[in-house]
Amino acid sequence: MQLQLNDTIKEFDIDLTLLKEIPIAFARNNMILPIKKDDSNIYAAVADERGLFALLELSKHYRLKPMPLYTKASIIEETINKFYGQIGSALEVMDTIAGEDLTTIATEFEKPRDILGLTEEAPIIRLLNALFLQAVKDKASDIHIEPYEKELEVRFRIDGILQRVLTPPKIIQDALISRIKIMANLDIAEKRLPQDGRIRLLIGGKDIDIRVSLVPTTFGERAVLRLLDRSYGLIDLSQLGLNGKDAKSFEQLLQHTSGIILVTGPTGSGKTTTLYAVLNRIHTEEKNIITVEDPVEYQIKGIGQIQVNPKIGLTFATGLRSILRQDPDIIMVGEIRDFETAEIAIQASLTGHLVLSTLHTNDAPSAITRLLDMGVEPFLVASSLIAVLAQRLVRTLCNSCKEPYEPDVYEQTYLKSSVNKLFRSKGCDKCRQTGYVGRTGIFELLLIDNQIRQMITSRQDSVVIKNYAISKGMKTLYEDGIEKIIKGYTTLQEVLRVIQKDYADI
């Protein structure tokens, strides 16, 4: 009997109890997805003869009649990753390892190896694998493993917000940290000094790069693991959240062949993502683009990317010096941290190179003050800087549970205009009851004109420069945030969370 499946396999069709009995390696190797069984039949999605023969084996094992359901191999592979990922969550693993020898850890780990298939390993390995799998499924950017006096806490950073996901027993702390050290090729015996490393894994078919940071605390070593999905494509410039006039102006800036464009904001505000989007937009075969980064997060074909390594003396400044001998057209410096890097970047921009970089400042005009504070001469800043883009990231409302409402008097005072309708999300399964899914940017674009250059040369305060720019039409971070609130992209609470009240000039 042959039945044809649709292009998707619905969740309610899958019996997770049956999946637990059949290893993922068997399913993948034979391109078969067991779906369910009843008193007489066993059903499975298959793509070709491999799957059919595998189903015959299963039918003999269960003594049931085989019922093949034919579909595409790509659909089977996608569904295997999705539904096997629902088996063995971190909480379930915690339940199963109760009473086992929690100090037992494996000393070898083949990389890269898909952790979905490692279900029969030692309990600590299973727990860590389940944490990795859950983090990828929840689209977490970081995993925090934090030791305290009597407990161990695991938190995920999802859409910029930390959320507690697990509180394992304190007894497994050393074993869990040791396992992370083994995977990251770090010194297991060293517990007094900070250590940094990297892990490369396949998780559900996705190539995940994990940056590991370990620091000693009063109650043991604390681990923060930054997850980077290498299979996730680069974001396009149009997806950043730049709207209207700012988007058009920023596109025009990228036509310059020399000068410096700075992207500013605190850690985690999406500066690197913006720079990658810019590189992706301006990259052509006719241009030689070289970057100095710490770390290199995404490999871009056709662009020379240098990884900073201070241990051997390869800093932003030394890397930047070497780049200038490589005949570049466009240079990207991950961050301007000191006078030496700033000076070389400015000299490069004045000798016919377009330089892109980042700074840590609260708003766009403050970037000018920051460069001057580093010791850069005002006339050099004035002659090289062409624009500063300040940004923040705000969570976007979940469209599945978003609903309109009438703002109260308190909210109207922040909006600075009469608005009859705003939006909020009450929370649902798709947004994990948070009301938010994903993030977008809010921006402040400062264009450097002749008047601002004169202000820089005369060392005018950043507030004076900001007020002038606003009079010329610059939209502040707060104003851009309010615009996105009114359009229903986010909420007032989100905008106020990322922008200080004193800065917002409310």
C-alpha positions in Angstrom: 0.0 0.0 0.0 1.4 3.4 -0.9 0.2 6.7 0.4 1.4 10.2 -0.5 2.1 12.8 2.2 1.7 16.5 1.8 4.7 18.9 1.8 4.7 19.0 5.6 4.3 16.4 8.3 2.0 17.8 11.0 3.0 17.6 14.6 0.0 15.8 15.9 0.8 12.9 13.5 4.1 12.1 15.2 4.2 9.7 18.2 7.2 10.9 20.2 7.1 7.8 22.3 7.8 5.7 19.2 10.7 8.1 18.2 12.3 7.5 21.6 12.6 3.8 20.8 14.3 4.4 17.4 17.8 6.0 17.3 18.2 9.2 15.3 21.2 7.6 13.5 18.9 4.8 12.2 16.4 7.4 11.0 18.9 9.6 9.3 21.0 6.9 7.6 17.9 5.3 6.2 15.9 8.5 5.5 12.9 7.3 7.4 10.7 9.0 10.0 8.6 6.7 12.1 5.2 8.3 12.7 3.0 6.1 14.7 1.9 2.5 15.3 -1.4 0.9 16.3 -2.5 -2.6 17.0 -2.0 -3.8 13.4 0.2 -1.3 11.5 3.4 0.8 11.8 3.5 4.0 9.8 6.6 5.8 8.6 7.5 8.5 6.1 10.1 7.3 3.6 11.7 8.9 0.5 13.1 5.9 -1.4 14.0 2.2 -1.1 16.4 2.8 1.8 13.5 4.0 3.9 11.2 1.2 2.7 13.7 -1.5 3.6 14.2 0.1 7.0 10.5 0.2 7.6 10.4 -3.6 6.8 13.0 -4.1 9.5 10.9 -2.1 11.9 7.7 -4.0 11.0 9.5 -7.3 11.7 10.8 -6.0 15.1 7.3 -4.8 16.2 5.5 -7.6 14.3 3.2 -5.1 12.6 2.3 -4.5 9.0 4.5 -1.8 7.3 2.6 1.3 6.1 5.0 3.5 4.0 4.1 7.2 3.5 6.1 8.7 0.6 7.4 12.2 0.7 10.5 14.3 -0.2 13.9 13.5 1.5 14.3 17.2 2.4 11.0 17.1 4.3 12.0 13.9 6.2 15.4 15.4 7.1 13.8 18.7 8.3 11.2 16.8 10.4 13.8 14.5 11.9 15.7 17.5 13.2 12.6 19.1 14.5 10.9 16.2 16.3 14.0 14.4 17.6 14.9 17.8 19.1 11.8 17.5 21.3 13.2 14.4 22.9 15.5 14.7 25.9 15.1 18.4 27.0 17.4 19.5 29.7 14.7 19.1 32.3 14.0 15.5 31.2 17.7 14.7 31.3 17.9 16.1 34.8 15.1 13.6 35.8 16.8 10.6 34.2 20.3 11.2 35.7 19.1 11.4 39.3 21.0 8.8 41.3 23.7 8.3 38.6 27.4 8.9 39.0 27.3 12.6 38.3 31.1 13.0 38.3 31.6 10.7 35.3 32.5 12.6 32.1 33.9 11.4 28.8 37.4 12.4 27.9 37.0 12.3 24.1 34.5 14.1 21.8 34.6 13.7 18.0 34.0 17.1 16.3 31.9 18.0 14.5 29.4 15.4 15.5 25.6 16.0 15.6 24.7 16.0 19.3 21.1 14.9 18.5 22.6 11.4 18.0 24.5 11.3 21.3 21.7 9.9 23.5 23.5 7.0 25.2 26.4 9.0 26.5 27.3 9.8 30.2 24.8 11.8 32.1 26.8 15.1 32.2 27.3 14.8 28.4 23.6 14.2 27.9 22.7 17.2 30.1 25.1 19.6 28.3 24.0 18.3 24.9 20.4 18.9 25.9 21.2 22.4 27.0 22.9 23.1 23.6 20.0 21.7 21.7 17.4 23.7 23.8 19.4 26.9 23.3 19.5 26.5 19.6 15.8 25.6 19.5 14.9 28.7 21.6 17.3 30.9 19.4 19.3 31.9 22.5 22.5 33.9 21.9 24.2 33.0 25.1 24.1 30.2 27.8 25.1 31.4 31.3 26.1 28.7 33.9 26.3 30.5 37.2 27.5 28.9 40.5 26.1 30.1 43.8 26.6 29.0 47.4 24.1 26.2 47.4 22.9 25.9 43.8 23.8 26.1 40.2 21.7 28.2 37.8 21.5 28.0 34.0 20.1 31.0 32.1 19.6 31.7 28.3 19.8 35.1 26.8 16.9 35.2 24.3 16.2 38.4 22.3 18.6 40.2 24.6 16.8 39.2 27.9 18.2 36.5 30.3 15.7 33.8 31.3 16.3 31.0 33.8 15.9 27.6 32.3 17.4 25.2 34.8 18.6 24.8 38.3 20.8 21.7 38.4 22.1 20.2 41.7 25.3 21.9 43.0 27.1 18.5 43.0 27.4 18.4 39.2 29.0 21.9 38.9 32.6 20.7 38.6 31.8 17.9 36.2 29.7 20.2 33.9 32.5 22.9 33.8 35.1 20.2 33.2 33.1 18.8 30.3 32.9 22.3 28.8 36.7 22.6 29.2 37.3 19.3 27.4 35.1 20.3 24.5 36.8 23.8 24.2 40.4 22.3 24.6 41.0 24.2 27.8 43.1 23.3 30.8 41.0 21.2 33.1 43.3 21.6 36.1 43.4 25.4 35.9 40.6 26.8 38.1 42.2 30.0 39.4 42.5 32.0 36.1 40.1 33.0 33.4 40.1 30.9 30.2 38.7 31.5 26.8 38.1 28.8 24.1 35.8 27.7 21.2 33.6 24.7 20.5 32.3 23.7 17.0 29.3 21.5 16.9 26.5 20.2 14.6 23.2 20.7 16.4 20.1 19.5 14.5 21.9 19.9 11.2 23.1 23.4 12.0 26.8 24.4 12.2 27.1 26.1 15.5 30.2 27.9 16.7 30.4 28.4 20.5 32.7 31.0 22.2 33.5 29.9 25.7 34.5 32.2 28.6 35.3 30.9 32.0 36.1 33.0 35.1 36.7 32.0 38.7 34.2 33.2 41.3 33.8 32.8 45.0 31.6 29.7 44.5 33.4 28.1 41.6 34.0 28.8 37.9 31.3 30.7 35.9 30.8 29.9 32.2 29.3 32.0 29.5 28.9 30.4 26.1 28.1 32.6 23.1 26.3 30.7 20.3 26.8 31.6 16.7 24.8 29.8 14.0 27.1 29.7 11.0 24.3 28.2 8.8 22.3 31.4 9.4 22.7 33.8 6.4 23.9 37.4 6.7 21.2 39.9 7.3 20.5 42.3 4.5 20.8 46.1 4.9 17.1 46.5 4.3 16.3 44.2 7.3 18.1 46.2 9.9 15.1 48.5 10.7 16.4 51.7 9.1 13.4 53.6 7.7 12.6 56.3 5.3 15.1 59.2 4.9 17.7 57.5 7.1 17.8 54.4 5.0 18.2 56.4 1.8 20.9 58.6 3.4 22.8 55.6 4.7 22.8 53.9 1.3 24.2 57.1 -0.2 27.0 57.1 2.4 28.2 53.8 1.2 29.0 55.3 -2.2 31.9 57.2 -0.7 35.4 56.0 -1.6 37.1 57.5 1.5 36.3 58.6 5.0 35.2 57.0 8.2 31.7 55.7 9.0 31.2 54.7 12.7 28.5 52.5 14.2 28.0 53.2 18.0 26.1 51.7 20.8 26.6 49.5 23.9 27.6 45.8 23.9 24.9 43.7 22.3 23.3 46.5 20.3 23.9 44.9 17.0 26.8 47.0 15.7 28.7 44.0 14.2 25.5 42.8 12.5 25.1 46.2 10.9 28.8 46.2 9.7 28.4 42.8 8.1 25.2 43.9 6.4 27.1 46.9 5.0 30.0 44.7 3.8 27.5 42.3 2.2 25.9 45.2 0.4 29.0 46.9 -1.0 31.1 43.8 -1.8 31.8 43.4 -5.5 34.6 41.7 -7.5 36.1 45.2 -8.3 36.7 46.1 -4.6 39.3 44.7 -2.3 37.8 44.5 1.2 39.8 43.5 4.3 38.7 43.3 7.9 40.3 43.1 11.3 37.9 41.5 13.8 37.7 40.1 17.3 36.4 37.5 16.7 35.5 36.8 13.0 31.9 35.8 13.4 30.8 35.2 9.8 33.0 34.2 6.9 32.2 36.3 3.8 33.3 34.9 0.5 35.7 37.3 -1.3 36.6 39.3 1.7 39.9 39.0 3.6 39.2 38.6 7.3 41.9 38.8 10.0 41.3 37.4 13.5 42.8 39.5 16.3 45.2 37.6 18.6 46.7 39.7 21.3 48.8 36.8 22.7 51.1 36.9 19.6 50.9 40.7 19.3 48.2 40.8 16.6 46.1 43.7 17.8 43.6 46.0 15.9 46.5 48.5 15.4 49.1 46.0 14.1 46.5 44.3 11.9 45.4 47.6 10.5 49.0 48.6 9.7 49.5 45.4 7.7 46.2 45.8 5.9 47.3 49.1 4.4 50.1 47.3 2.6 47.4 45.0 1.0 46.0 47.6 -1.4 42.5 47.7 0.1 39.6 49.8 -1.1 37.5 49.3 2.0 38.7 48.5 5.5 36.5 47.2 8.4 38.0 47.5 12.0 36.0 45.6 14.5 36.3 48.3 17.2 38.4 51.4 17.8 39.6 50.9 21.4 42.6 53.2 21.7 44.5 56.2 20.2 46.8 54.1 18.1 44.0 52.3 16.3 42.0 55.5 15.9 45.0 57.3 14.5 45.8 54.6 11.9 42.1 54.4 10.9 42.0 58.1 10.3 45.2 58.2 8.3 43.8 55.3 6.2 40.6 57.2 5.5 42.6 60.3 4.5 44.7 58.3 2.0 41.7 57.1 -0.1 40.2 54.3 1.9 36.6 53.9 3.2 36.9 52.8 6.8 34.1 51.2 8.8 34.3 50.7 12.5 32.5 50.7 15.9 32.7 52.7 19.2 31.0 52.3 22.5 29.0 55.5 23.0 25.4 56.3 24.1 24.5 58.4 21.0 25.9 59.5 17.7 27.4 62.9 18.7 29.2 61.4 21.6 31.4 59.4 19.2 33.1 62.7 18.3 33.9 63.4 21.9 35.1 59.9 22.4 37.7 60.2 19.5 38.9 63.6 20.9 39.2 62.1 24.4 41.4 59.3 22.9 43.8 62.1 21.9 43.0 62.4 18.2 43.5 66.0 16.9 40.2 67.7 16.1 41.2 68.7 12.6 41.8 65.0 11.8 38.4 64.0 13.1 36.7 66.8 11.2 38.4 65.9 7.9 37.9 62.2 8.1 34.6 61.5 9.7 31.6 61.4 7.3 28.8 59.8 9.5 28.0 58.2 12.8 25.1 55.7 13.2 24.0 55.0 16.8 21.7 52.1 17.4 19.9 49.9 19.9 18.0 46.6 19.6 14.4 46.3 20.8 12.2 43.2 20.9 9.4 43.1 18.4 5.8 42.2 19.2 4.6 38.7 18.5 2.2 38.9 15.5 0.3 35.8 16.7 -1.0 37.4 19.9 -0.7 41.1 19.1 -3.7 43.2 19.8 -4.5 47.0 19.7 -5.4 49.0 22.8 -5.9 52.7 23.8 -2.8 54.2 25.5 -3.3 55.7 29.0 -2.4 59.2 30.2 1.1 58.0 31.4 2.0 56.6 28.0 0.7 59.7 26.2 3.2 61.8 28.1 6.1 59.8 26.7 4.7 59.8 23.1 4.8 63.6 22.8 1.8 63.4 20.5 -1.9 62.4 20.6 -2.1 58.7 19.7 -5.4 56.8 19.8 -4.0 53.3 19.3 -1.0 51.3 20.4 -0.2 47.5 20.3 0.7 44.9 22.8 1.0 41.1 22.8 -0.6 39.1 25.6 1.7 36.1 25.2 1.2 32.7 23.5 3.1 29.5 22.8 4.9 30.9 19.7 6.5 33.7 21.8 7.0 31.5 25.0 4.4 33.7 26.7 6.7 36.7 26.5 4.8 38.7 23.9 7.9 39.2 21.8 9.5 37.4 18.9 12.8 38.6 17.4 14.3 42.1 17.5 14.7 45.2 15.3 16.9 48.2 15.4 16.3 51.8 16.4 18.7 54.3 14.9 20.2 57.8 15.0 22.1 58.9 11.9 24.4 61.9 12.3 25.7 63.2 8.9 28.8 65.3 9.2 28.4 68.6 7.3 30.7 71.7 7.1 29.0 73.3 10.1 29.6 70.2 12.3 33.2 70.1 11.0 33.8 73.6 12.3 32.2 72.6 15.6 34.6 69.7 15.9 37.6 71.8 15.1 36.6 74.3 17.8 36.0 71.4 20.3 32.3 72.2 20.7 30.4 70.0 23.2 28.5 67.0 21.9 25.2 68.5 23.2 25.7 71.5 21.0 26.4 69.3 18.0 23.4 67.2 18.8 21.0 70.2 19.0 22.3 71.5 15.7 21.9 68.1 14.0 18.3 67.9 15.3 17.6 71.3 13.9 18.8 70.0 10.6 16.4 67.0 10.7 18.3 64.3 12.6 15.9 61.8 14.1 17.1 60.7 17.6 17.1 57.2 18.9 14.1 58.0 21.1 12.1 59.5 18.2 12.9 56.5 16.0 11.7 54.3 18.8 8.5 56.2 19.2 7.9 55.9 15.5 8.3 52.1 15.7 5.9 52.0 18.8 3.2 53.8 16.9 3.6 51.5 13.9 3.1 48.5 16.2 6.6 47.0 15.9 7.4 47.2 19.6 6.3 48.7 23.0 7.1 51.8 25.0 8.5 49.6 27.8 11.0 48.1 25.3 12.2 51.5 24.0 12.6 52.9 27.6 14.5 49.7 28.5 17.3 50.4 26.0 17.3 54.2 26.1 17.9 56.1 29.4 15.3 58.6 30.4 17.8 61.5 30.7 19.0 60.8 27.2 15.5 60.6 25.8 14.9 64.2 27.0 11.4 63.4 28.1 
